[in-house]
Amino acid sequence: MSDDTRIIAARFTLFVRCANCLRDTKRCLEVPQADDAPSDIDELLDSAYLAGQRFACTQCDSSIATIVGIKQNAA
């Protein structure tokens, strides 16, 4: 299945802060449709999908960040 035809269960904007340089950035996260796909922020916070996401700061290449906010977008 190509990326253009996959079904998105939910879309979120993650606001993250780099632990090294303290730069704030945002990242769009599209959750593909699956039986256990998170559909709201509370489910996302408890999900394995979020735990599997990786971060790399564009300024200092640190791989450690803290989520400082989440916004749910229309899917």
C-alpha positions in Angstrom: 0.0 0.0 0.0 1.4 3.4 -0.9 1.6 6.3 1.5 -1.0 8.2 -0.6 -3.7 5.5 0.0 -3.2 4.7 3.7 -5.9 5.6 6.1 -5.0 8.0 8.9 -6.7 7.3 12.2 -5.6 10.5 13.9 -3.2 13.5 13.4 -1.4 15.2 16.2 1.1 18.0 16.5 3.8 17.3 19.1 5.6 20.2 20.7 9.0 19.0 21.9 12.0 20.6 23.7 15.5 19.3 23.0 17.2 18.3 26.3 20.6 19.5 25.1 20.0 22.9 23.4 16.5 23.6 24.9 15.2 24.5 21.4 11.4 24.1 21.0 10.2 22.5 17.8 7.0 20.9 16.6 6.4 17.7 14.7 3.4 16.4 12.9 2.5 12.8 13.7 0.0 10.9 11.6 -1.2 7.7 13.2 -2.1 5.0 10.6 -5.4 3.1 11.0 -4.9 -0.1 13.1 -6.9 -2.0 15.7 -5.1 -0.3 18.6 -4.4 3.1 17.0 -4.7 6.0 19.4 -7.6 8.3 18.5 -7.2 11.0 21.1 -4.4 12.6 23.2 -4.9 10.4 26.3 -4.7 7.3 24.2 -1.6 8.6 22.3 0.2 9.3 25.6 -0.4 5.7 26.7 0.4 4.1 23.3 3.2 2.0 22.0 3.0 4.1 18.8 4.3 7.2 20.6 6.9 5.2 22.5 8.3 4.0 19.2 8.8 7.5 17.7 12.4 8.9 17.5 13.6 12.4 17.8 16.7 14.1 16.5 17.2 17.8 17.1 17.9 19.7 13.8 20.3 22.1 15.6 22.5 19.9 17.8 21.6 16.3 16.8 20.6 15.3 20.3 18.2 12.3 20.5 16.7 13.3 23.8 13.6 15.5 24.1 10.7 16.2 26.3 7.1 16.5 25.0 5.9 19.8 26.2 2.5 19.8 24.5 0.2 17.9 22.1 -2.5 19.2 19.9 -5.0 17.0 18.0 -5.6 17.9 14.4 -8.5 16.9 12.1 -7.8 13.6 10.6 
